């Protein structure tokens, strides 16, 4: 019995739900972490190697992210075991099956994450109506298409540069993960003068110290190809991205890609966390000791969930993008002010900000389970 509560603390999780339907090979986990501020919003992640522990950690990151962003929503997350590149028909069966399995859990609003997209959310809407991240044709704000998370990362980076000794114009940028988050972050930052010198996807990484052509990379991904097919660039294994010298390094893929074993290899001056939990706490401490500024995930990458929450409440695309800019810039400024004033790590300042807002929300409730 005690093993069921090994993840629990004073915030949650409120529920851990395991879904298993062998007739369609569906195996999934839902974690609803904390719902003091309102029903949880958190994406559905699909990958072959997801786990309950990863889902718990991601749900907590969503609790902190939503609180820090000032949203009337708690944190949750779902993970589905499977290859996101499986045939579309098989994927549709799994996603629709998940929606049916979770249809009565009213405190969770389904949303896209790594391995799922707007089309997946459209399938879910056909099964249940508690979903965000929909295609524009059925009333959604297409957050992947407009680059909501990448827009937030761009704004967090601009604010962070006020605490750095270099400018964005001409700064060398490396992006690990060139999906919906990474490609948009690269687009927004290069439009403001950064030079994209290194990028990686699941097939490997490429490097050109003179700068990579963003449009060529986007064309490759649109054609279903890897960035490693970029002509003329140096090609390495994906892990080699850590060794590339740059000013800005954005992890925009999986958890724990920077950890205690490899953090010493990182040759950058600013890390802006585009993925959820991409840097381990111990690695963040080592970056801080080396005077490498690291903007935590739930501060920097909240653009997607801000957009999703505004879609859920009926806002327009323009209003969502404006809110992302305002909220992320304000929160990044507050975190960095506390770093300077209190001489603490950015992670601690960010957690303190979020916990103060969660504590207020919890104080208004008799109990926090719906």
RAFEN-V857835 format. One record per pair of residues at least 24 apart in sequence whose C-alpha atoms are under 8 Angstrom apart, sorted by the first residue. I is the first residue (numbers start at 1). J is the second residue. Records with the same first field share a line. If there is no record, write none. Layout:
I->J  J
//
This chain:
7->53  56
13->56  60
14->369
19->98  101
24->93  94  97
25->94
26->80  81  94  97  98
27->80  81
28->78  79  80  81  98
29->55  78  79  80
30->55  76  77  78  79
31->55  56  59  76  77  78
32->59  75  76  77  107  108
33->59  60  63  74  75  76
34->60  63  74  75  76  368
35->73  74  75  107  368  369  370
36->73  74  358  361  362  365  368  369
37->67  71  72  73  74  358  361  362
38->72  73  74  107
39->72  73  74  75  106  107  108  109
40->73  74  75  76  107  108  109
41->73  74  75  76  77  108  109  110  111  305  309
42->75  76  77  78  108  109  110  111  112  305
43->76  77  78  110  111  112  113
44->77  78  79  80  110  111  112  113  114  115  116
45->77  78  79  80  112  113  114  115  116
46->79  80  81  82  83  84  113  114  115  116
47->79  80  81  82  83  84  115
48->80  81  82  83
49->81  82
50->79  80  81
51->79
55->79
57->277
58->276  277
61->276  277  298
62->298
64->298  351  354  355
65->298  299  302  354
66->302  305  306
67->354  355  357  358
68->298  299  331  350  353  354  357
69->299  302  306  327  328  331
70->357
71->306  309
73->309
76->108
84->115  116
85->115
92->120  123
95->120  123  124
96->123  124  127
99->124  127  128
100->127  128
103->128
106->130
107->370
111->308
114->253
117->144
118->142  144
131->312
132->308  309  311  312
133->308  311
140->311
141->307  308  311  316  317
143->304  307  308
144->180  181
145->180
147->180  181  184  185
148->303  304  307  321  324
149->181  184  185  274  301  302  303  304
150->180  181  182  183  184  185  186  188  274  301  303
151->184  185  188  303  321  324  325
152->300  301  302  303  324  325  328
153->185  272  273  274  300  301  303
154->185  188  189
155->325  328  329
156->272  295  299  300  328  329  332
157->272
159->329  332  333
160->295  332  333  336
163->336
164->270  293
168->192  193  194
169->193  194  195
170->194  195
171->195  246  247  248
172->196  197  246  247  248
173->197  198  246  247  248  249  250
174->198  199  241  244  246  248  249  250
175->199  200  249  250  251  252
176->200  201  241  249  250  251  252  253
177->201  202  251  252  253
178->252  253
179->252  253
181->252  274  275
182->250  251  252  253  274
183->218
186->214
187->214
197->246
198->241  244
199->227  241
200->227  228  238  241
201->226  227  238
202->226  238
203->227  228  237  238
204->228  235  236  237  238  239
205->235  236  237  238  239  240  241
206->230  233  234  235  236
207->233  234  235  244
208->233  234
242->266  267
243->267
248->272
250->274
251->275  278
252->278
253->278
254->278
255->279
256->280
258->283
259->283
260->286
263->287
268->292
269->293
270->294  295
271->295
272->296  297  300
273->297  300  301
274->300  301
275->301
276->301
284->347
285->345
288->345
294->346
295->332  346  347
296->346  347  350
299->328  331  332  350
300->328  332
302->328
303->328
//
